[in-house]
């Protein structure tokens, strides 16, 4: 596959903030500067691996497809177009170093263990200091900070005596003290293709075609193996000592949670997402107070990665179908609208656990068979699975939970049969 060099002329005048409509439009479907660092994914050291450069300030230096900030990259473009941001802006990384030291761990140099994020992404100012001084515009794709998490459910657990503030992990105010990590997606395309059982060429072509040709380098630059996709990332909340996550002798409580904005933020009573999330946080606090550690990895995959519009359309279809909303038709309604039941594809999910050095989870707060299968298939042991208690399931979420248990979700009790699924009904509308 050969690179193709293209250019175009356009008229116009320079715009404030560095945007300009004058001169050549540089398409990145041709080979860049000969001095651009090569990325050797899975190398043992950052010096051997090389930095990820997806910036716009020096296009000839790019060694990846796409640009930083995931789904927010389009807002950056708007800021430049509006004259609010100079395209030459360079991030000042003074005092931005991680508050907690995480890694490196052996998984970081395993090209099969981590393929959807840059394991060195939080340490670029440290490990690529020389490259930064030489003028390369290298930006972090991971940030680590300290935070307090305050939820009414945690305060209620204190009132009911399930949680006891200790002044260190859980404050009397009800706030939990956590380490918080933000992660942007960084995809190693050969590894992504291997995870999904397709060829890299097939993956590149489909990514190119299904995004309306947004990234021509996917099909014209086989030399670029790393892609910064314009999708949401994830946030990790660590309870206790971050270094303990990698110690199999320390009890670890964990949940991997996929975004459900309507429930997580606004408290919808049609699903168990927020109750399960807050239950996991409570369990993580308890585990950390016992001398263990806890982690909640929160991924931006709204509506099973189908999107919120599709999600709301499904709500309407469930309510208006003949017989109303029933558990036996729960997944069917989704597939009728979206063409597929679920697009979260948990194959990439364990990467963040490997980045944290995790090799064993003592208590996995999840009933999802897909999450459990992905985690254990990646080589992480799971000792115990923790289901959501019945008293936390909203009445109108019974449809969802019964449908999921019948579909293979873990339950310590009996699996609902066909008659029970038909009887389980809910409103089918959010809120």
N, C-alpha and C positions, 0 to 999 in steps of 0.2 A: 504494500500500500504506500503510495508516494504522497508526500506533502504537496499542497497546492498553494501557491502564493497569489494573493489577490489584493487589489487596492481599488479605491474609488475616489474621485474628486467631488468635493461639494463646496458650494459657495457659502458666504456668510461671514459674520464678524465674531471676534472673541467675546465670550460672555463673562460676567463677573464670577469670581471664585475659581477661575481656571478652565471652565467649560468653553469649548470652541466648536464652531461648525465649519471652520476654514481648514483647507488642506486635505491630506490623505486620510481616509478612514482605514485604519490598520486592522486587517482581519488576522486572527491568530491561527490560521490554517497552514502557516509555513514555519519552518524551523527557526527558533529564536537565536539569541546570542550564543556564541560558542563558549562563553564563560559561565553560562547558567549551570548551577550545581545539579548534578544528577541525583535522583532519589533511588536509593537501594533499600527497598522496603524490607524490614525484618533484620537489618544489619545489627550487629551486637552493640555498636556505639553510635551516638548521634553524629559524630564526625564521619563515620562510614555511611550512615544512613543519608545524611544531607538534609537541609531545611526544606520545608514546604513553602513555596513562594507563589502566592496567588493574588498578588497585589495589582493595583492599577497605576501606581506611581511610576513604575518602571516596567513596562510591558515586555521588553526584551528579556527581562530576567525571569519571567514566569516559567515554572517547571511543572505546572499542573493545569488541568482544565477547570475552568470556572474561577470563582473568586471567593474571598472570605465573607463571613457573616451569614451564611446559609440563606434562609428566606428573606433576611433583611438586606441582602445585597441590592435588591431593587430600590429600596428606600435610599440607599447611599447614592445610587445613580440619580434618583430624583433630586437629592440634595445638591449634587453637582450641577445638574441641569438648571436648577432654580437659582444657582449662584450662592447658595448658603454654605457650600463646602468646596474647598479647593481640592482638585484631584491630585495635587502634589502634597497633600497633608501627610506627614509621617507621625505615627503614634509615638508619644513620649512614654516609655515604659518605666520611668522612674517610680519606685515604690509600689509597683504592681505585682511583685513576686508573690507566689503562693503563700498563704498563711500556714499551711501544713505541708510537710514533705511527703510526697507520694511516689514510691518507686525510686529507681527503676526495679522492675521485677523480671524474672526470666521470660514471662509471657510477652514482654515488650519486643524481644528479639525473635519471636516465633511468628513468621509471616502468615501462619494459618490461624493463630489465636486471635489476632486483632487485625481486622481489615476495614473497619468503618470509622475509625478515629485515629488521630495521630498521637501515639503514646508519649511523645516528647512535646506535645502541644502546649503544656503549661510551663515548660522550662526553656523556651527559646532564648530569652534574654541571658540565661546562664550558659547554656550549652552551645549557642551559636553567637556568642559575644564577638568573636573575631569577624564573623561574616557580617554582623550588623555594623561593626566599625568600618568594614570595607565598603559599605554603602548599600548592601542588599537590604531590601525592605521586607523583613521577616516579621510576621505577626503571630501572636499566640492564638491557638484554637481551643485552649482550655484555660479557665481561670478558677482559682481556688480562694475562697474567702471564709470568714466567720459570720454567723448569723444567729438570730433567735427566731424560732418558729412558734407562732401563737395561734392556737385553734380553740374554738369554744368546746369542741369535743374533748380536748385534753383537760381543759378546766373542769368540765363535767366529770371526767374520770377521777380528778383529784377530789372533787366534792363527794363522789360516791365511794371514795376510798380505794379505788383500783390503782391509783398512782399516788406516790408520796413525794413531794418536792424534797430535793437533797441540797439545793443551793449551788450545785455544780452542773449537773446534767439537766435538771429540771428545777426551774425557779418557782418561788412561791406565787408569782404572778401567773403561772401556768405556761410560761414560755420555755421551750426546750432549746438548749444551747447546741448548735450543730456546726459542722463544717459543710460548706455548700460549694458545689462544683458545677460550673457551666461548661458544656461540651458542644463544639460545633462538629458537624459531620465531615469526615475526610475519608474518601473511599479509595482503597487500593483495588482497581478494577479487576486484575487477575484473580485476587482473593474473593471478591464479591461474586464473580462468575462461578468460581469453584463452589461457594456456599450454595448457590442456587442451581447447580447442576447444568449449567449451560456453557457454551464457549464464550471467551472474551469478545470475539468478533460479533457474535449474536447479541450479547449484552450491549455492546457499544451501539450497534445499529438500532436496536429497539429504544434505547435511551435517547438517541438522536431523533428518531422518527416520532416517538410518542411525546416529545417536548416541542414539536413543531420546528425541529431543526435549530433549537436554541444554541446548541454547542457543536459546531461543525468539527471541532477538534476530535470529538469522539470517533469520527470516521476518517479523519484526514491526518491525525497525529498518533499513530500507534506507539510512538516513542514516549508519549506522555501517559503514564500508567496510573496517575493519581487524579481524582476528580473531586472537586468541592461542590457538591450538589446544592441547589437552591431549595433546601428543605429545612424543617425545624430540627433542632438538636435535642439535647436532654439536660436535665439538672439532677445532680446527685446530692442527697442529704445524708450525712454521716453522723451517727450518734455514738459518742465515745471517741477513742483514739483511732485516727485514720490508719495508723500503722498496724493496728490489731486486726484489720480486715484480712490481712495476708497471713495471719498466724492461725493455722488449723487447730491449735490448742485452745484458742479463745472462742467461746460460743458466739456465733454470728446469726443474727436475725435479719432477714432481708425480704424486700418486696421490689419487684419490677412493675411499675405502674404506667399504663398508657393513658395519655391525656383524655379527659372527658370534661370539657369546660362547663357544660351545663350542670353537671353534678359536682365536680371538684370545687368549683368557684361559687355557683349559684344554688347548690343544694337541691337539685331536682330529685323528686321522689320516685322517678320511674326506673332508676337503676341503682346498683350497689357500689358504684365507683367511689364516691366520697366516703361512705361508711367503711369500705374496705381500706381505703387510703388512710383514714384516720385511725382505724383499728391497727394497721401496720405500724403507724407512727407510735401508737401506744405500746405495742409489743417491742418495738425497737428501743424505746426508752426503758422499759422494764429489763430488757436484755442487757443494755449498757449498765444499768444500775446493779445488775447481778455480777458485774465484772466483765461482761462481754462487750460486744459492739453491735451496732445496727446500721443498716443502709437501705435507703429508698432511692431507686433510680427512676426518674420521671421523664418519660419520652413524649415528644410532641407527635402523637399519632391520633388525632381527633377522629372519633367515629370509626374506630378500627382502621384508621388511615384512609377512610373513604371520604372524609371531609364532613363538615357540619351541615352543608346544604343537603347532601345525600342522607345524612342521619335524620334530619327533620322530615324529609320526604318519606322515609321509612316509617317514622312515627305516625304520620298521617295514614299511610297505607295499612299499618297494623290496626289502627282504630276503626277505619272505615270498611275493612274487609267483612265478608259475611260471617256472622258469629262473633264479631269483635276480636279483641286482642287475646290470643291464646299462645301458650308456650310451644305447642306443636307446630305453629306457623311462624315462630319467632325468626328463625334463620331464613326461611323461605321468602318472607317479605323483603328482607335485605337483599337477597340474591335477585329477586325480580327487578328491583330498582337499580342495583349496582352491577349486576352480572356476576358477583362473587360475594361470598359471605364475609370475608375478612381479607384485608390487604396489609396487615401489620407484618406478616412474615417474620416471625421471631428469630430467624436464623442469625440476624445481625445483633440481636439484643445482648447476648452474653459478652460481647466485646468489652463493654464498660466494666463488667465484673472481673474480667481478666486484667484489665488495666489497673484495677485496684489490688491485684495480686491474689484474688480470692480463688481458693481451691476446694473449699468446703462450706456449705451453708447448713447450719444446724437446724434452723427453723425458717422455712420458705413460706411467707404469708401470701399464699396464692392458691387458688383452686384450678387455675388454667393448665390444662394438659399440654397446650402448645408451648407455654413458657417453661414448664417443667421439662418437657422433652428437649427443648433447645438448650437449656442450661446443662442437663446431664449429658447430652450428646457432645457438648463442648469440653467435657472432661471434669466438670465441677460436681462434686458429690453433694447430694441433698439427703439429710438425715430424716427430717420430719416436714410434712406439709400441714399448714395451718389454715383451716377454712374459716369463713366469716361466721360469727355466732348468729343464730336465728334472731336474737333480739335486736340485732343491728340491721336486719333486712327490712327496708320500707315495704309496707303492704303492696304498693303498686309495682314493686320490683320483683315480686314473686314469679311473674311470668319469665323474666330474664334469668333468674337463678335456676328455676326448674328446667328451662330450655338448655342452659349450659351444662347442668349436671347430666341431663339425658344425652348430651352430645359428647360427653367424655370428661367433663370437669371433675376434679377430685371431690369426693364427699365421704365422710366417715359413716354416713347413714345410708339408707336405701336409695337406689336410683329411681326417679319417677318413671312410671310406665306410661303407655300411650293414653290411657283413660285419664290419668292424673294430669298429663300435659294439656289435654283438651279442657279440663276443668279450671286449670290455672289461668286466670284472666287479670288483665290490668287495663289502665285507661289508654295506654298507647300514645300519650302526648306528654311532652316535657312540661314540668311544672304544673 
